[in-house]
Amino acid sequence: MLAAPHARMRHIRPSAVVERRCGGEGLCPSTVRADPYDHSVTTQSPLAPFVLDEADATQTSHCLMLFEGDMEQVEAVFEEHDAEGNGHGWEGLAESLVHTQMPELADRLDFGSESGTFVVTSDDITALRQLGDVLHGAFHDRELLARHIQGADPLFLPR
């Protein structure tokens, strides 16, 4: 059963977020609904393939996500550096980047990924956007992604 629309995202399993967002209709994971309950209108996320759940202004918590199908596009970069390219690997990379490059955000982000879904939640939409911008840039620049993985703190991203 899916959580009520007003539920805080940090209490929802990532797989439930995927199910709610994609609605089982085969939508590309980097496609988000302008209205999560309107199944006819979609918009491309500026952070694609990351999805920032910001459609409902009444939500007290928001969510930044990356789905398995998209992670597979850059999985080889992680594997080249003996790191996992799944949701846990992206979480470790993100946590390391936050703690080393954006420490002011550390207390505002809650990580809760599963192997097939990277998920970070926050009440601070700006913090999620900042992290999303950094991760989006790395996703689309394999050399930058490799440097981030190489420099990641092994406490967060084991290799």
N, C-alpha and C positions, 0 to 999 in steps of 0.2 A: 504494500500500500504506500502511496506517495504522501509526503508531508503536505500539510495545508499550505496555501500560497503565502501565508504570513509567517511561516516557521522560519527560524534563523537557519541559515545555510550550514552552519557548523554542526548542526544536529542531523544532517541528512547524509546518508552514505553517498559517496561519489557515484556509484552505479545508479542510485535513485536520481541524482542530478542529471545524468546522461539520459536516463529514461524519460524524465520530465521534459528536458530540453528537446530531445530528438523525437519523442513521441512515437517511436517505433516506425517512423515513416521514411527511414533511409536518408534523412537529411545529412549533408556533409557536416562533420563535426565543427568545421570552421564557419558554419552558417548559423546565425542566431536569429531568433524571432524578434521583430520590433516589439511585438506584444506576445509574451510567452504563451498566451492562451488563444491567440489568433493563428490558426494553422494555415493561413493563406499568404501571409506577408513575411518575407525574410529580408535581412540586410546583411551585407558582408562586414564582419568585424574588422576595424582598423588594426587590431592586434593579431589578425589571423595568422596562423591557425589557432592561436589562443582565443578563448572565449571569455569575455568579461560580462558577468551577469549583472547588468545595471538597469534593466528594462523597467523594473518596478521601483519607483521612488519611495514607496512606503516600506520597503524592506529595510531592516536595521542592519543586516549583514549582506555582504556581496561576495561573489566568488569568481576567481580566475581559474580557468580550466584548460587542459590540453588532453586530447583523447588519443587512444592507442593508435588508431589509423594514421594520425598525423605524426606521432612520435616515431613511427616506423620509418619515416622519410629521412631522419637523421640518426637513427639507431647505430649505424655503422661508425659514426664519429665517436659515440660513447664507447663502443666496443674496441675501437682502435686504442683507447686509453684505459682499457680494462675496467670500464664502468658500465653499469646497467643503464640502458636507454629507455627504461620503462617509467611509470609514474613515480616510483621510489627514487630512481636516478635523477629525474628532473627535479623532484623535491629536494634531494641532497644538493644538487647544483644551485637551486634557487636559495636554499637556506645559507649556503656558503657565500653566495653573492650578496645576500642581504647583510650577513654579519661582517663581511669584509669591505663592501662598497657602499652600503646603505644602512649602517647600524641604527640610525634613527627610526627605521621602519620595523626593527626586530620585534618590538613589543606590540606592534599593531597587526601582525599577521599570524594566522593560525593555519598550519599545514596539516593536511589530512588525506594524503594521496593513497591510492590503491595501485596495484601493479599496472592496470590498464588505463588509469586516469590520474593525471596530475591535478591536484586541487589545493588551492590556498584561499582562505576566507578572511574577511576583515570587515569591521564596521566603517573603515576608512577607505572609501572608493579611490581617493587620490593615491594612497599607498599601493593599492592593487594596480592602478594604472602605471605607476612608476616601475614596479617590478615587471609588469607586463611589457613595458617598453624595452627594458633591458633583455628580457627573455626572447621577445619578438626579434630584436636585432640579432641575437645570437643564433636563433633558429634559422634565419635567412642568410647568415654568413658563417659557413662551415669552419673557416679559419678562426674566427672569433669564438665560436662554440668550442673548438678544440682548445684554444688558450684558456677559456673559462674552466673547462673540465680539468686540464693539466694543473691549473692554479687552485682548484677547489680544495678546501680543507677536508682531509680524509675523515675527520670526525663526522662530517655531513655527507660526503660522497666517497664511500669506501672504494678502493681499487686494489 
